[in-house]
Amino acid sequence: MTMIHTLVRAPDWAAAEQAGAYAGSADDRRDGYLHFSDGAQVRASAAKHRAGLPDLLLVSADDAALGAALVWEPAAGGSRPGLFPHLYGPLPMAAVRRVVALPLDAKGLHVFPEDIA
């Protein structure tokens, strides 16, 4: 099992919990898949794509629970090295293992749990 992570605004996550699955952000819907990162990628993803956003949550899922809908691919346009997990479908609540708030520190950077590289 590998844990993968996505960054979700708290109001969007509340709606997903009521719906039973997370269908993604506007960016996810535009691109046709949910953007995830592994533990070594998620901090850089937050800094690049969600810098300074309050009410941000780190949603962690078990990649094995996502089956064939999860594909590891290069970043769009090859903008970053390595492969990123992309989920082609909604994120079912059954695959979610942890949801943690990411508060902002005094410099406006998100504070991650200690176990995230």
DSSP file (Angstrom, degrees, kcal/mol; ACC not computed):
  #  RESIDUE AA STRUCTURE BP1 BP2  ACC     N-H-->O    O-->H-N    N-H-->O    O-->H-N    TCO  KAPPA ALPHA  PHI   PSI    X-CA   Y-CA   Z-CA
    1    1 A M              0   0    0      0, 0.0     2,-0.5     0, 0.0    61,-0.1   0.000 360.0 360.0 360.0 130.4    0.0    0.0    0.0
    2    2 A T        -     0   0    0     36,-0.0    61,-2.7     2,-0.0     2,-0.5  -0.972 360.0-133.2-116.1 132.6    1.3    3.4   -0.9
    3    3 A M  E     -A   62   0A   0     -2,-0.5    36,-0.5    59,-0.2     2,-0.3  -0.725  24.0-172.5 -84.9 131.5   -0.4    6.5    0.5
    4    4 A I  E     -A   61   0A   0     57,-2.5    57,-2.9    -2,-0.5     2,-0.4  -0.863   8.7-146.9-119.6 159.6   -1.1    9.2   -2.1
    5    5 A H  E     -AB  60  37A   0     32,-3.2    32,-2.3    -2,-0.3     2,-0.3  -0.944  14.4-173.2-134.7 144.9   -2.4   12.7   -1.3
    6    6 A T  E     -A   59   0A   0     53,-2.3    53,-2.9    -2,-0.4     2,-0.5  -0.953  24.7-127.1-131.0 156.1   -4.6   15.4   -2.7
    7    7 A L  E     +A   58   0A   0     -2,-0.3     2,-0.4    28,-0.3    51,-0.2  -0.908  32.5 178.1-108.2 123.2   -5.2   18.9   -1.5
    8    8 A V  E     -A   57   0A   0     49,-2.3    49,-2.7    -2,-0.5     2,-0.2  -0.971  31.6-118.2-131.5 136.6   -8.8   19.9   -1.0
    9    9 A R  E  >  -A   56   0A   0     -2,-0.4     4,-2.0    47,-0.2     3,-0.5  -0.515  33.2-120.0 -68.3 140.4  -10.6   23.0    0.2
   10   10 A A  H  > S+     0   0    0     45,-3.0     4,-2.3     1,-0.2     5,-0.2   0.865 111.0  51.3 -54.9 -44.4  -12.6   22.3    3.4
   11   11 A P  H  > S+     0   0    0      0, 0.0     4,-1.7     0, 0.0    -1,-0.2   0.883 110.3  50.3 -63.1 -34.9  -16.0   23.3    1.9
   12   12 A D  H  > S+     0   0    0     -3,-0.5     4,-1.9     2,-0.2    -2,-0.2   0.876 110.4  49.7 -67.6 -36.9  -15.4   21.0   -1.1
   13   13 A W  H  X S+     0   0    0     -4,-2.0     4,-2.6     2,-0.2    -1,-0.2   0.895 106.8  54.6 -69.8 -38.9  -14.5   18.1    1.2
   14   14 A A  H  X S+     0   0    0     -4,-2.3     4,-1.6     1,-0.2    -1,-0.2   0.909 109.9  47.5 -59.4 -41.7  -17.6   18.7    3.3
   15   15 A A  H  X S+     0   0    0     -4,-1.7     4,-2.0     1,-0.2    -1,-0.2   0.888 110.4  52.7 -65.7 -38.8  -19.7   18.4    0.2
   16   16 A A  H  X>S+     0   0    0     -4,-1.9     4,-2.1     1,-0.2     5,-1.0   0.896 105.5  54.0 -64.6 -40.4  -17.8   15.3   -0.9
   17   17 A E  H  <5S+     0   0    0     -4,-2.6    -1,-0.2     1,-0.2    -2,-0.2   0.899 110.3  47.0 -61.6 -39.7  -18.5   13.6    2.5
   18   18 A Q  H  <5S+     0   0    0     -4,-1.6    -1,-0.2     1,-0.2    -2,-0.2   0.873 115.2  46.0 -68.1 -36.3  -22.2   14.2    2.1
   19   19 A A  H  <5S-     0   0    0     -4,-2.0    -2,-0.2     2,-0.2    -1,-0.2   0.722 109.0-123.3 -78.8 -22.3  -22.1   12.9   -1.5
   20   20 A G  T  <5S+     0   0    0     -4,-2.1    73,-1.5    -5,-0.2     2,-0.3   0.427  84.0  49.9  92.2  -0.6  -20.0    9.8   -0.6
   21   21 A A  E   <S-D   92   0B   0     -5,-1.0     2,-0.6    71,-0.2    -2,-0.2  -0.974  78.4-119.0-162.4 155.2  -17.1   10.6   -3.0
   22   22 A Y  E     -D   91   0B   0     69,-2.4    69,-2.9    -2,-0.3     3,-0.1  -0.902  19.3-172.7-102.6 120.3  -14.9   13.5   -4.1
   23   23 A A        -     0   0    0     -2,-0.6    -1,-0.1     1,-0.2     2,-0.1   0.522  45.8-111.0 -91.6  -7.3  -15.4   14.5   -7.7
   24   24 A G        -     0   0    0    -12,-0.1    -1,-0.2    67,-0.1    10,-0.1  -0.233  30.4 -65.9 106.3 167.8  -12.5   17.0   -7.8
   25   25 A S     >  -     0   0    0     -3,-0.1     4,-2.6    -2,-0.1     5,-0.2  -0.207  56.4 -92.8 -82.3 177.6  -11.7   20.7   -8.0
   26   26 A A  H  > S+     0   0    0      1,-0.2     4,-2.2     2,-0.2     5,-0.1   0.887 130.1  52.1 -60.3 -38.6  -12.4   22.9  -11.0
   27   27 A D  H  > S+     0   0    0      2,-0.2     4,-2.2     1,-0.2    -1,-0.2   0.908 109.1  49.6 -64.0 -42.0   -8.8   22.1  -12.1
   28   28 A D  H  >>S+     0   0    0      1,-0.2     4,-1.8     2,-0.2     5,-1.3   0.940 111.6  47.8 -61.4 -47.4   -9.4   18.4  -11.8
   29   29 A R  H  <5S+     0   0    0     -4,-2.6    -1,-0.2     1,-0.2    -2,-0.2   0.888 111.3  51.6 -63.4 -38.3  -12.6   18.6  -13.8
   30   30 A R  H  <5S+     0   0    0     -4,-2.2    -1,-0.2     1,-0.2    -2,-0.2   0.908 115.0  42.0 -62.2 -42.1  -10.8   20.7  -16.5
   31   31 A D  H  <5S-     0   0    0     -4,-2.2    -2,-0.2     2,-0.2    -1,-0.2   0.654 109.5-121.5 -83.6 -16.6   -8.0   18.1  -16.8
   32   32 A G  T  <5S+     0   0    0     -4,-1.8     2,-0.3     1,-0.2    -3,-0.2   0.575  81.9  61.2  88.7   9.8  -10.2   15.0  -16.6
   33   33 A Y  S   <S-     0   0    0     -5,-1.3     2,-0.4    -6,-0.2    -2,-0.2  -0.983  85.9 -99.5-158.1 160.4   -8.6   13.4  -13.6
   34   34 A L  E     -E   87   0C   0     53,-2.9    53,-2.3    55,-0.3     2,-0.5  -0.740  39.3-128.8 -85.3 130.7   -8.0   14.1   -9.9
   35   35 A H  E     +E   86   0C   0     -2,-0.4   -28,-0.3    51,-0.2     2,-0.3  -0.675  34.2 172.0 -82.1 126.2   -4.5   15.3   -9.2
   36   36 A F        -     0   0    0     49,-1.9     2,-0.3    -2,-0.5   -30,-0.2  -0.839  15.0-158.3-124.9 166.3   -2.6   13.4   -6.5
   37   37 A S  B     -B    5   0A   0    -32,-2.3   -32,-3.2    -2,-0.3     2,-0.1  -0.960  18.5-122.2-137.3 155.3    1.0   13.4   -5.2
   38   38 A D    >>  -     0   0    0     -2,-0.3     4,-1.7   -34,-0.2     3,-1.3  -0.373  46.4 -88.0 -85.9 179.7    3.0   10.9   -3.3
   39   39 A G  T 34 S+     0   0    0    -36,-0.5     4,-0.4     1,-0.3   -35,-0.1   0.794 128.5  50.0 -61.0 -30.1    4.6   11.8    0.0
   40   40 A A  T 34 S+     0   0    0      1,-0.2    -1,-0.3     2,-0.1     4,-0.2   0.623 116.8  41.1 -82.9 -12.8    7.7   13.3   -1.6
   41   41 A Q  T <> S+     0   0    0     -3,-1.3     4,-2.0     2,-0.1     3,-0.2   0.673  91.4  81.3-104.9 -22.3    5.8   15.4   -4.0
   42   42 A V  H  X S+     0   0    0     -4,-1.7     4,-2.4     1,-0.2     5,-0.2   0.825  87.9  53.5 -67.9 -35.6    2.9   16.9   -2.0
   43   43 A R  H  > S+     0   0    0     -4,-0.4     4,-2.3     1,-0.2    -1,-0.2   0.934 111.9  46.1 -63.0 -44.2    4.7   19.8   -0.3
   44   44 A A  H  > S+     0   0    0     -4,-0.2     4,-2.3     1,-0.2    -2,-0.2   0.877 111.2  53.1 -65.4 -37.1    6.0   21.1   -3.6
   45   45 A S  H  X S+     0   0    0     -4,-2.0     4,-2.9     2,-0.2     5,-0.5   0.911 109.4  48.6 -63.6 -42.0    2.5   20.7   -5.1
   46   46 A A  H  X S+     0   0    0     -4,-2.4     4,-2.0     1,-0.2    -2,-0.2   0.925 112.5  48.1 -63.4 -43.9    1.0   22.7   -2.3
   47   47 A A  H  < S+     0   0    0     -4,-2.3     4,-0.3     1,-0.2    -2,-0.2   0.873 119.1  39.5 -65.1 -36.7    3.6   25.5   -2.7
   48   48 A K  H  < S+     0   0    0     -4,-2.3    -2,-0.2    -5,-0.2    -1,-0.2   0.891 131.8  19.9 -80.1 -41.1    3.1   25.6   -6.5
   49   49 A H  H  < S+     0   0    0     -4,-2.9    -3,-0.2    -5,-0.2    -2,-0.2   0.632 132.9  29.5-110.2 -16.5   -0.7   25.2   -6.8
   50   50 A R  S >< S+     0   0    0     -4,-2.0     3,-2.0    -5,-0.5    -3,-0.2   0.134  73.3 159.5-132.8  21.1   -2.3   26.1   -3.4
   51   51 A A  T 3  S-     0   0    0     -4,-0.3    58,-0.1     1,-0.3    -4,-0.1  -0.207  73.7  -0.1 -53.7 129.1    0.1   28.7   -1.8
   52   52 A G  T 3  S+     0   0    0     56,-0.8    -1,-0.3     1,-0.2    57,-0.1   0.441  89.0 145.5  75.4   1.1   -1.5   30.7    0.9
   53   53 A L    <   -     0   0    0     -3,-2.0     3,-0.5    55,-0.1    -1,-0.2  -0.585  37.8-148.0 -75.0 123.5   -4.9   29.1    0.6
   54   54 A P  S    S+     0   0    0      0, 0.0   -44,-0.2     0, 0.0    56,-0.0  -0.346  76.8  36.4 -78.3 170.7   -6.6   28.9    4.0
   55   55 A D  S    S+     0   0    0      1,-0.2   -45,-3.0   -46,-0.1     2,-0.3   0.796  81.2 156.1  58.1  32.4   -9.0   26.0    4.9
   56   56 A L  E     -A    9   0A   0     46,-0.5    46,-2.8    -3,-0.5     2,-0.4  -0.720  25.1-159.9 -92.5 140.2   -6.9   23.5    2.9
   57   57 A L  E     -AC   8 101A   0    -49,-2.7   -49,-2.3    -2,-0.3     2,-0.7  -0.920  15.7-138.0-118.2 144.3   -7.0   19.8    3.8
   58   58 A L  E     -AC   7 100A   0     42,-3.3    42,-2.3    -2,-0.4     2,-0.6  -0.915  22.9-165.5 -96.5 115.3   -4.5   17.0    3.1
   59   59 A V  E     -AC   6  99A   0    -53,-2.9   -53,-2.3    -2,-0.7     2,-0.4  -0.920   3.7-163.5-107.3 119.1   -6.6   14.0    2.0
   60   60 A S  E     -AC   5  98A   0     38,-3.1    37,-3.0    -2,-0.6    38,-1.6  -0.866   8.8-177.5-108.9 134.8   -4.6   10.8    2.0
   61   61 A A  E     -AC   4  96A   0    -57,-2.9   -57,-2.5    -2,-0.4     2,-0.7  -0.906  33.0-110.5-130.7 156.5   -5.8    7.6    0.2
   62   62 A D  E >   -A    3   0A   0     33,-2.3     3,-1.1    -2,-0.3     4,-0.3  -0.774  23.9-151.9 -83.9 115.5   -4.6    4.0   -0.2
   63   63 A D  G >  S+     0   0    0    -61,-2.7     3,-1.5    -2,-0.7     4,-0.4   0.850  93.0  59.8 -61.2 -33.8   -3.5    3.7   -3.9
   64   64 A A  G >  S+     0   0    0      1,-0.3     3,-0.7   -62,-0.2    -1,-0.3   0.787  97.7  60.2 -65.2 -26.7   -4.3    0.0   -3.9
   65   65 A A  G <  S+     0   0    0     -3,-1.1    -1,-0.3     1,-0.2    -2,-0.2   0.556  96.6  62.8 -76.9  -7.0   -8.0    0.7   -3.1
   66   66 A L  G X  S-     0   0    0     -3,-1.5     3,-1.1    -4,-0.3    -1,-0.2   0.582  83.5-171.3 -97.9 -11.1   -8.3    2.8   -6.3
   67   67 A G  G X   -     0   0    0     -3,-0.7     3,-1.6    -4,-0.4    -1,-0.2  -0.131  58.0 -15.6  61.4-149.5   -7.7    0.0   -8.8
   68   68 A A  G 3  S+     0   0    0      1,-0.3    -1,-0.2    19,-0.0    20,-0.1   0.607 122.0  76.3 -69.5 -13.7   -7.3    0.6  -12.5
   69   69 A A  G <  S+     0   0    0     -3,-1.1    19,-3.2    18,-0.1     2,-0.5   0.684  82.2  80.9 -70.7 -16.5   -8.7    4.2  -12.3
   70   70 A L  E <   +F   87   0C   0     -3,-1.6     2,-0.4    17,-0.2    17,-0.2  -0.819  61.3 177.6 -95.0 124.0   -5.4    5.3  -10.8
   71   71 A V  E     -F   86   0C   0     15,-2.8    15,-2.9    -2,-0.5     2,-0.6  -0.990  25.5-138.8-128.7 133.2   -2.6    5.9  -13.3
   72   72 A W  E     +F   85   0C   0     -2,-0.4    11,-0.0    13,-0.2    -2,-0.0  -0.830  41.2 157.7 -92.1 119.5    0.9    7.1  -12.6
   73   73 A E  E     -F   84   0C   0     11,-2.8    11,-4.2    -2,-0.6     3,-0.1  -0.898  45.2 -87.6-139.1 161.6    1.8    9.7  -15.4
   74   74 A P  E     -F   83   0C   0      0, 0.0     9,-0.2     0, 0.0     3,-0.1  -0.336  59.4 -89.2 -63.7 155.7    4.2   12.6  -16.0
   75   75 A A    >   -     0   0    0      5,-0.7     3,-2.8     7,-0.6     7,-0.1  -0.293  60.7 -77.0 -61.7 152.4    2.9   16.0  -15.0
   76   76 A A  G >  S+     0   0    0      1,-0.3     3,-1.2     2,-0.2    -1,-0.2  -0.283 120.7   5.1 -53.5 129.7    0.9   17.9  -17.6
   77   77 A G  G 3  S-     0   0    0      1,-0.2    -1,-0.3    -3,-0.1    -2,-0.1   0.573 118.3 -86.8  70.8   8.2    3.3   19.3  -20.2
   78   78 A G  G <  S+     0   0    0     -3,-2.8    -1,-0.2     1,-0.1    -2,-0.2   0.801  82.3 149.5  63.5  28.2    6.2   17.6  -18.5
   79   79 A S    <   +     0   0    0     -3,-1.2    -2,-0.1     1,-0.1    -1,-0.1   0.696  61.9  33.6 -71.5 -19.1    6.6   20.6  -16.2
   80   80 A R  S    S-     0   0    0      2,-0.2    -5,-0.7    -4,-0.1    -1,-0.1  -0.991  87.5-110.5-137.0 145.2    7.9   18.5  -13.3
   81   81 A P  S    S+     0   0    0      0, 0.0     2,-0.1     0, 0.0    -2,-0.0  -0.314  75.6  30.6 -71.5 156.4   10.1   15.4  -13.2
   82   82 A G  S    S-     0   0    0     -7,-0.1    -7,-0.6    -4,-0.0     2,-0.4  -0.172  91.3 -63.7  92.0 175.8    8.8   12.0  -12.1
   83   83 A L  E     - F   0  74C   0     -9,-0.2   -11,-0.1    -2,-0.1    -8,-0.0  -0.815  42.1-155.9-104.1 143.7    5.4   10.4  -12.3
   84   84 A F  E     - F   0  73C   0    -11,-4.2   -11,-2.8    -2,-0.4     2,-0.5  -0.917  23.0-112.6-118.4 143.9    2.3   11.6  -10.5
   85   85 A P  E     - F   0  72C   0      0, 0.0   -49,-1.9     0, 0.0     2,-0.4  -0.641  34.1-173.4 -77.4 125.0   -0.8    9.7   -9.5
   86   86 A H  E     -EF  35  71C   0    -15,-2.9   -15,-2.8    -2,-0.5     2,-0.7  -0.980  12.7-149.5-120.2 128.3   -3.9   10.7  -11.5
   87   87 A L  E     -EF  34  70C   0    -53,-2.3   -53,-2.9    -2,-0.4     2,-1.4  -0.875   0.5-157.6-102.9 115.9   -7.3    9.3  -10.6
   88   88 A Y  S    S+     0   0    0    -19,-3.2   -55,-0.1    -2,-0.7   -18,-0.1  -0.620  73.0  23.1 -92.3  76.2   -9.6    8.9  -13.5
   89   89 A G  S    S-     0   0    0     -2,-1.4   -55,-0.3   -66,-0.1    -2,-0.1  -0.814 105.0 -48.5 149.8 173.4  -12.9    9.0  -11.6
   90   90 A P        -     0   0    0      0, 0.0   -67,-0.2     0, 0.0    -2,-0.1  -0.317  54.1-112.1 -70.7 155.3  -14.2   10.2   -8.2
   91   91 A L  E     -D   22   0B   0    -69,-2.9   -69,-2.4    -4,-0.1     2,-0.2  -0.793  32.7-141.0 -86.8 112.0  -12.3    9.4   -5.0
   92   92 A P  E >>  -D   21   0B   0      0, 0.0     3,-1.7     0, 0.0     4,-0.5  -0.512  12.5-128.4 -75.1 142.8  -14.5    7.0   -3.0
   93   93 A M  G >4 S+     0   0    0    -73,-1.5     3,-1.1     1,-0.3   -72,-0.1   0.794 105.7  69.0 -59.2 -28.2  -14.6    7.6    0.8
   94   94 A A  G 34 S+     0   0    0    -74,-0.3    -1,-0.3     1,-0.3   -73,-0.1   0.750  97.9  51.3 -64.3 -23.1  -13.7    3.9    1.3
   95   95 A A  G <4 S+     0   0    0     -3,-1.7   -33,-2.3   -34,-0.1     2,-0.3   0.609  87.0 102.4 -87.5 -13.0  -10.2    4.6   -0.1
   96   96 A V  E <<  +C   61   0A   0     -3,-1.1   -35,-0.3    -4,-0.5     3,-0.1  -0.562  39.8 173.1 -78.3 129.6   -9.5    7.6    2.2
   97   97 A R  E     +     0   0A   0    -37,-3.0     2,-0.3     1,-0.3   -36,-0.2   0.640  64.0   8.1-107.7 -21.8   -7.3    6.8    5.1
   98   98 A R  E     -C   60   0A   0    -38,-1.6   -38,-3.1     2,-0.0     2,-0.4  -0.971  47.2-165.2-162.4 143.6   -6.7   10.3    6.6
   99   99 A V  E     +C   59   0A   0     -2,-0.3     2,-0.4   -40,-0.2   -40,-0.2  -0.982  21.5 176.7-131.7 120.8   -7.9   13.9    6.4
  100  100 A V  E     -C   58   0A   0    -42,-2.3   -42,-3.3    -2,-0.4     2,-0.1  -0.982  29.2-121.3-130.2 133.9   -5.7   16.5    8.1
  101  101 A A  E     -C   57   0A   0     -2,-0.4   -44,-0.2   -44,-0.2    -2,-0.0  -0.467  18.1-149.5 -68.5 143.3   -6.0   20.3    8.1
  102  102 A L        -     0   0    0    -46,-2.8   -46,-0.5    -2,-0.1    10,-0.1  -0.792  18.3-166.2-115.7  85.6   -3.0   22.2    6.7
  103  103 A P        -     0   0    0      0, 0.0     8,-2.8     0, 0.0     2,-0.4  -0.215  22.5-110.2 -66.9 162.6   -2.9   25.5    8.7
  104  104 A L  B     -G  110   0D   0      6,-0.2     6,-0.2   -52,-0.1     2,-0.1  -0.761  26.7-141.3 -93.6 140.0   -0.7   28.4    7.4
  105  105 A D    >   -     0   0    0      4,-2.8     3,-2.0    -2,-0.4    -1,-0.1  -0.226  41.9 -81.6 -86.3-174.6    2.4   29.3    9.4
  106  106 A A  T 3  S+     0   0    0      1,-0.3    -1,-0.1     2,-0.1    -2,-0.0   0.734 132.2  52.0 -62.5 -23.4    3.6   32.9    9.9
  107  107 A K  T 3  S-     0   0    0      2,-0.1    -1,-0.3     3,-0.0     3,-0.1   0.416 121.0-106.6 -92.4   0.8    5.2   32.9    6.5
  108  108 A G  S <  S+     0   0    0     -3,-2.0   -56,-0.8     1,-0.3     2,-0.3   0.640  76.6 135.0  83.5  14.7    2.0   31.8    4.8
  109  109 A L        -     0   0    0    -58,-0.1    -4,-2.8   -57,-0.1    -1,-0.3  -0.740  61.0-106.6 -96.6 145.6    3.3   28.2    4.2
  110  110 A H  B     -G  104   0D   0     -2,-0.3     2,-0.7    -6,-0.2    -6,-0.2  -0.465  26.5-133.6 -71.3 139.9    1.1   25.2    4.9
  111  111 A V        -     0   0    0     -8,-2.8    -1,-0.1    -2,-0.2     3,-0.1  -0.856  25.6-161.7 -97.6 115.3    2.1   23.2    7.9
  112  112 A F        -     0   0    0     -2,-0.7   -10,-0.1   -10,-0.1   -11,-0.0  -0.574  28.0 -91.5 -95.2 156.8    2.2   19.4    7.1
  113  113 A P    >   -     0   0    0      0, 0.0     3,-1.7     0, 0.0    -1,-0.1  -0.301  41.5-111.7 -59.5 153.2    2.1   16.5    9.5
  114  114 A E  T 3  S+     0   0    0      1,-0.3    -2,-0.0     3,-0.1     0, 0.0   0.755 112.8  63.8 -62.2 -26.4    5.6   15.3   10.5
  115  115 A D  T 3  S+     0   0    0      2,-0.1     2,-0.6     0, 0.0    -1,-0.3   0.475  80.5  92.8 -82.0   0.7    5.3   12.0    8.6
  116  116 A I    <         0   0    0     -3,-1.7    -4,-0.1     1,-0.1   -76,-0.1  -0.855 360.0 360.0 -95.0 120.3    5.1   13.8    5.2
  117  117 A A              0   0    0     -2,-0.6    -1,-0.1   -74,-0.0   -77,-0.1   0.493 360.0 360.0 -52.9 360.0    8.6   14.1    3.7
